[in-house]
Amino acid sequence: MRGGLGGPRLLLRRLREVMAEPVSAQARLDRIVIHIAANMVAEVCSVYVQRSDGKLELYATEGLNREAVHLTTMTTGEGLVGLIAEKAEPLALADAQAHPAFSYRPETGEEVYQSFLGVPILRGGNTLGVLVVQNRARRTYSEEEVEALQTTAMLLAEMIASGELQSLAAPGQSLSLQKPMSLTGSPLSDGVGLGHVVLHEPRIVVKQLVAESFDAENARLDAAILAMREQIEVLIARGDRYGAGEHRDVLETVRMFANDRGWMRRLREALDSGLTAEAAVERVQNDARAKLQRQTDPYLRERLHDLDDLANRLLQQLTGVTPPHGGALPDNAILVARNMGPASLLDYERANLRGLVLEDGGPTSHVAIIARALGIPAVGEVPNITDLVETGDAIIVDGGSGEVQLRPSPDVETAYGEKARLRARRREQYHKLRDVPAVTKDGVEIGLHMNAGLLIDCQHADEVGAQSIGLFRTELQFMVAPSFPRQSQQYALYRKVLDSVGDLPVTFRTLDIGSDKVLPYMAKVEEENPALGWRAIRIGLDRPGLLRMQIRAMLRAAEGRTLRIMFPMVAKTSEFVAARDICVREMEFLRRHDYKTPRNLQLGVMVEVPSLLWQLDEICELADFLSVGSNDLTQYLFAADRDNKRVSGRFDDLSAPNLRALKSIVDVAARYDKPVTLCGEMGGKPLEALALAAIGFRGFSMTPSSIGPVKAAIRAVDLGALTALLMPMIERLDHSFSIRRELQAFAEAHCVPL
């Protein structure tokens, strides 16, 4: 029906006028159903709204018994209304009472009505309610009438989403869109944040639903589709932020959908019903989301992201609205996003940011690393979070447990508020330990150092009393930059880092990219197993110009000072020798050109590849220090991907095999009088740190927030007694017992805080 229905257009205009009238929510809803019934030439029009308990409650009716309003309810799947809510699809029947799902409610007086047409009230693919019209006579509702009712339901979705109808809910009840929810994801960054939702990519609100001219809207849609397709082609051609590899595959999938004939046909059909171009996109996307969210096939559900990407791009083209990324935030903001790059997170002002929740993004994602560096509580891998929230919703993020409380009840909010206050008190207690050395009860001193990757991290060194920056991840500068940082930019960063910490030593790790760390402007190499592939020092030695540039920037930045450089992912001694030779040649180059060089240059090895365990004597003869990367070393030892939930929990850091391997490193280093620091997450956990100290480690580098708890545990333990307990357990052949449980019992018996 080209040009749209004159009736629906006039109806929507009238409904918008009603929604603007200064009357109560119930009066407004009552007037709306009267207008819909008159426009649809129906004896009955009813609105059912879904409550937080899942029941559908009759909120307004024209034609049925008014006394049934707020009394009649049904569960999802019950009756014709419940069936529509469950399937999220329209249902048109000439003889409703003959349908097997028909459920008779005598209080409504609907037994005299034969024909039935109902459509779901959808928002973001979620069912908010059901809109129904009924007629006494048997009649077949036309496609135009179904379309008209669906368009009207879009307007009702706005009303429900606004929260206006919440005032009509019975005591103790709330609407589905406002119901409390407890969600679980993956812990990304420790801490508790209480605040209100700010969407990283806010929904584009479609205000004009009905078209004035079909031809004009058709032309607008054609132009927007063409511009969107060109945008995708440009992104694929130049590799933009998606780059090659998996991200390119994502764009290729989006391109496939952008040219899909079925999708185009549905857009045209929605446009034919009299909608504006943007309303047609929203209608089609709403229907697609409703269907795909109810699929159990993971592949089909994953297509939601592709369709969302496509719809958002098209809406941006149609409306000219580009969602704001970054900038000022309201007080106590919790950012919610499907996904986010590290640079996007850094664009936001830190002062009011209390937490981060992502639909995608695991513990080793780039944005997770940035969140930990900034001390922002964060949770990732929370399914469909962006479709469950509205801007301004109350939300709590527990980055330690991976829990997200959406629209929490007062008692839940009180409990988490107390947890946050307890953490604050503990931080204050740890702050008092800042200038106190980490010395055990029997006089053994342990060095506590700090991991960093951004200039902003370095301010924490003094706050927590770190003895040095034990690991500075240089790749973060590369990850947040739009293009490869020039030598002058690298030099400027390293110089500022050294200046910011004064006399504290800084250990720079050379560029550790590859595997999951893909630079947005570098083509990703397709590999069957990227974690064991072309990464870290392997890239540096195969592309020596890249490594030389970074080394030269470090050497220049450290003029007159001590410079510590370590190389990641070294698998054999010859790789360290090759990297060391590059450093020597760069030092000679700088001296020849009259540059000031470091007063003292120390070169170390990151022990994270198991093959080095059998080359420790050779490495210790050549390196100035060792640094153990326990995260990778442990996963390689057990062949268990730490980001794979199916296998990551199968092996314990405190198992005898792992502790034996770590002890062998300490023992060999001690024979050569070479210092060893452990830089992985293991050293930042109090119980694990105590076990490591017991097998001989005397230095740990960790996140700033971990230094206080680890120091408190170290100062409370008698290391000699702990060593006497632990060493026999490591050597035991019977491993039916748990070393962790034994150590925990020891800590409790000796009042060691964990």
MOZISUL-V574174 format. One record per pair of residues at least 12 apart in sequence whose C-alpha atoms are under 7 Angstrom apart, sorted by the first residue. I is the first residue (numbers start at 1). J is the second residue. Records with the same first field share a line. If there is no record, write none. Layout:
# MOZISUL-V574174
I = J, J
This chain:
# MOZISUL-V574174
1 = 272, 273
2 = 214, 272, 273, 274
3 = 213, 214, 274
4 = 211, 272, 273, 274
5 = 274
7 = 39
8 = 148
9 = 210
11 = 39
12 = 152
15 = 32
25 = 164, 165
29 = 60
30 = 60, 61
33 = 45, 46, 61, 62
34 = 62
37 = 133
42 = 133, 134, 135
43 = 63, 134, 135
44 = 62, 63, 64, 133, 134, 135
45 = 61, 62, 63, 132, 133, 134
46 = 60, 61, 62, 131, 132, 133
47 = 59, 60, 61, 130, 131, 132
48 = 129, 130, 131
49 = 128, 129, 130
50 = 128, 129, 175, 176
51 = 173, 174, 175, 176
52 = 173, 174, 175, 176, 179
54 = 75, 76, 176
55 = 73, 74, 75, 76
56 = 73, 74, 75, 76, 129
57 = 70, 72, 73, 74
58 = 70, 72, 73
64 = 108, 109, 110
65 = 107, 108, 109
68 = 107, 108
79 = 101, 102, 103
80 = 101, 102, 103
81 = 130
84 = 119, 120
85 = 120, 127, 129, 130
88 = 120, 127, 290
89 = 119, 120
90 = 118, 119, 120
91 = 117, 118, 119
92 = 116, 117, 118, 141
93 = 115, 116, 117, 140
94 = 114, 115, 116, 138, 139, 140
95 = 114, 115, 138
96 = 114, 115, 116
97 = 114
112 = 136
113 = 134, 135, 136, 137
114 = 135, 136, 137, 138
115 = 134, 135, 136, 137, 138, 139
116 = 133, 134, 135
117 = 132, 133, 134
118 = 130, 131, 132, 133
119 = 131, 132, 149, 150
121 = 153, 154, 157
122 = 154, 157, 286
123 = 157, 286
124 = 286, 289, 387
125 = 286, 287, 289, 290
126 = 290
128 = 157, 176, 177
131 = 153
144 = 273
147 = 273
161 = 177
178 = 407
179 = 407
180 = 406, 407, 408, 409
181 = 405, 406, 407
182 = 404, 405, 406
183 = 382, 403, 404, 405
184 = 382, 402, 403, 404
185 = 379, 380, 381, 382, 402, 403
186 = 362, 379, 380, 381, 402
187 = 363, 378, 379, 380, 399, 400, 401, 402
188 = 362, 363, 368, 378, 379, 380, 399
189 = 368, 371, 372, 376, 377, 378, 379, 399, 400
190 = 377, 378, 399, 400
191 = 377, 398, 399, 400
192 = 377, 397, 398, 399, 420
193 = 354, 355, 377, 396, 397, 398
194 = 332, 354, 395, 396, 397
195 = 332, 333, 334, 354, 394, 395, 396
196 = 332, 333, 334, 392, 393, 394, 395
197 = 333, 334, 335, 336, 390, 391, 392, 393, 394, 395
198 = 333, 334, 335, 336, 391, 392
199 = 335, 336, 337, 391
200 = 325, 335, 336, 337
201 = 323, 337
202 = 323
206 = 278, 279
208 = 276
209 = 275, 276, 279
210 = 274, 275, 276
211 = 274, 275, 276
214 = 274
217 = 276, 277
220 = 277
221 = 277
224 = 314, 317, 318
225 = 314
228 = 313, 314, 317
229 = 258
232 = 255
236 = 248, 251
240 = 520, 521
241 = 520, 521
242 = 520
243 = 520, 521, 522, 523, 524
244 = 523, 524
245 = 524, 525, 526
253 = 306
254 = 306, 310
258 = 310
266 = 284
267 = 280, 281, 284
278 = 315, 318
281 = 311
285 = 311
289 = 304
292 = 304
325 = 344
326 = 344, 347, 348
327 = 347, 348, 349
328 = 348, 349
329 = 349, 352
330 = 352
331 = 352
332 = 352, 353, 354
333 = 352, 353, 354
334 = 353, 354, 355, 356
335 = 355, 356, 357
336 = 356, 357, 358, 386
337 = 357, 358, 359, 386
338 = 358, 359, 360, 386
339 = 358, 359, 360, 361
340 = 367
341 = 366, 367
342 = 366, 367, 370, 480
343 = 480
354 = 376
355 = 376, 377, 378, 397
356 = 377, 378, 379
357 = 378, 379, 380
358 = 379, 380, 381, 382
359 = 380, 381, 382, 383, 384, 385
360 = 380, 381, 382
361 = 380, 381
362 = 380, 381
373 = 452, 457
374 = 457
377 = 397, 398, 399
378 = 397, 399
379 = 397, 399, 402
393 = 407
394 = 406, 407, 408
395 = 407, 408
430 = 708, 709
431 = 464
434 = 464, 465
435 = 465
438 = 711, 714, 715
439 = 714, 715
440 = 714, 715, 716, 717, 718, 719
441 = 715, 716, 717, 718
442 = 718, 719
446 = 698, 699
447 = 467, 698, 699, 700
448 = 466, 467, 699, 700, 701, 707
449 = 466, 467, 468, 469, 470, 700, 701, 702
450 = 466, 468, 469, 470, 471, 701, 702, 703, 704
451 = 469, 470, 471, 472, 701, 702, 703
452 = 469, 471, 472, 473
453 = 472, 473, 474, 476
454 = 476
455 = 497
458 = 497, 500, 501
460 = 704
464 = 704, 707
467 = 504
468 = 504, 505, 506
469 = 505, 506, 507
470 = 506, 507, 701
471 = 507, 508, 509, 679, 701
472 = 507, 508, 509
473 = 508, 509
474 = 508, 509, 510, 511
475 = 511, 512, 513
478 = 519
479 = 519
483 = 521
487 = 549, 550, 553
490 = 553
491 = 553, 554, 556, 557
494 = 554, 557
495 = 557, 558
506 = 564
507 = 564, 565, 566
508 = 564, 565, 566
509 = 565, 566, 567, 568
510 = 566, 567, 568
511 = 536
512 = 535, 536, 568
513 = 535, 536
514 = 534, 535, 536
515 = 530, 531, 535
536 = 568, 569
537 = 567, 568, 569, 570
548 = 582
551 = 583
552 = 586
555 = 597, 598
556 = 596, 597
558 = 597, 598
559 = 596, 597, 598, 599
560 = 596, 597, 598, 599
561 = 598, 599, 600
562 = 598, 599, 600, 601
563 = 598, 600, 601, 602
564 = 601, 602, 603
565 = 602, 603, 604
566 = 603, 604, 605, 606
567 = 604, 605, 606
568 = 605, 606
569 = 606, 608, 609
570 = 605, 606, 609
571 = 609, 611, 612
572 = 612
573 = 618, 619
602 = 624
603 = 623, 624, 625
604 = 623, 624, 625, 626
605 = 623, 625, 626, 627
606 = 626, 627, 628, 629
607 = 626, 627, 628, 629
608 = 628, 629, 630, 632, 633
609 = 633, 636
610 = 633, 636, 637
613 = 665
616 = 668
617 = 668
620 = 669, 672, 674
624 = 674
625 = 674, 675, 676
626 = 675, 676, 677
627 = 676, 677, 678, 679
628 = 677, 678, 679
629 = 678, 679, 680
630 = 678, 679, 680, 682
631 = 680, 681
634 = 658
654 = 688, 739, 740
655 = 739
656 = 730
660 = 730
663 = 695, 696
666 = 696, 697
676 = 697, 699
677 = 699, 700, 701
678 = 699, 700, 701
679 = 700, 701, 702
681 = 702
683 = 700, 701, 702
684 = 702, 703, 706, 710
685 = 710
686 = 709, 710, 713, 754
687 = 754
689 = 710
690 = 714
694 = 719, 722, 723
695 = 723
712 = 753
713 = 752, 753, 754
716 = 752
717 = 752
